[in-house]
């Protein structure tokens, strides 16, 4: 198996804000509010704001358990 086909099977480590919002099923405005309020931790890479997939999964788990906004 070559490297290019291996990369296609890995989930992304980070998502853009629009993609992260879509992943959670919320709007971008709500996503920015969650980031601003510290509910979801984002990282900056140059001018981009990225959401670690693990952070989105953590937030989703908190939602399911009734612990998050």
C-alpha positions as CSV (number, residue, x, y, z in Angstrom):
1,X,0.0,0.0,0.0
2,X,1.5,3.4,-0.9
3,X,1.5,6.4,1.3
4,X,-1.2,8.3,-0.6
5,X,-3.8,5.6,-0.2
6,X,-2.9,5.2,3.5
7,X,-3.6,8.9,4.1
8,X,-7.1,8.5,2.6
9,X,-8.1,6.1,5.4
10,X,-7.1,8.3,8.3
11,X,-9.7,10.7,9.8
12,X,-8.6,14.3,9.9
13,X,-6.8,15.4,13.1
14,X,-8.3,18.9,12.8
15,X,-11.4,20.4,11.2
16,X,-12.1,23.9,10.0
17,X,-14.7,25.8,12.0
18,X,-17.4,25.3,9.2
19,X,-16.6,21.6,9.0
20,X,-16.5,21.2,12.8
21,X,-19.9,22.9,13.1
22,X,-21.3,20.6,10.5
23,X,-19.8,17.6,12.3
24,X,-21.7,18.6,15.5
25,X,-24.8,19.6,13.5
26,X,-24.8,23.2,14.7
27,X,-24.3,26.5,12.9
28,X,-21.0,28.4,12.6
29,X,-22.3,31.3,14.8
30,X,-22.9,28.8,17.6
31,X,-19.5,27.2,17.0
32,X,-17.7,30.5,17.3
33,X,-19.7,31.2,20.5
34,X,-18.6,27.9,22.0
35,X,-15.0,28.6,21.1
36,X,-15.3,32.2,22.6
37,X,-16.8,30.8,25.8
38,X,-14.1,28.1,26.2
39,X,-16.5,25.2,25.7
40,X,-14.5,24.0,22.7
41,X,-10.8,24.6,22.4
42,X,-9.5,25.7,19.1
43,X,-5.9,26.0,17.8
44,X,-4.4,28.5,15.4
45,X,-2.2,27.6,12.5
46,X,-1.2,30.7,10.8
47,X,-4.4,32.6,10.0
48,X,-6.5,29.4,10.3
49,X,-8.6,28.4,13.3
50,X,-8.7,24.6,13.6
51,X,-10.7,22.3,15.8
52,X,-9.0,19.1,16.9
53,X,-11.3,16.2,16.2
54,X,-10.5,14.8,19.7
55,X,-11.8,18.1,21.2
56,X,-15.1,17.9,19.2
57,X,-15.5,14.2,20.3
58,X,-14.9,15.3,23.9
59,X,-17.5,18.0,23.6
60,X,-20.0,15.6,22.0
61,X,-19.5,13.1,24.8
62,X,-20.2,15.9,27.3
63,X,-23.4,16.8,25.4
64,X,-24.6,13.1,25.5
65,X,-23.9,12.9,29.3
66,X,-25.7,16.2,29.9
67,X,-22.5,18.1,31.0
68,X,-22.2,20.7,28.3
69,X,-24.0,23.8,27.1
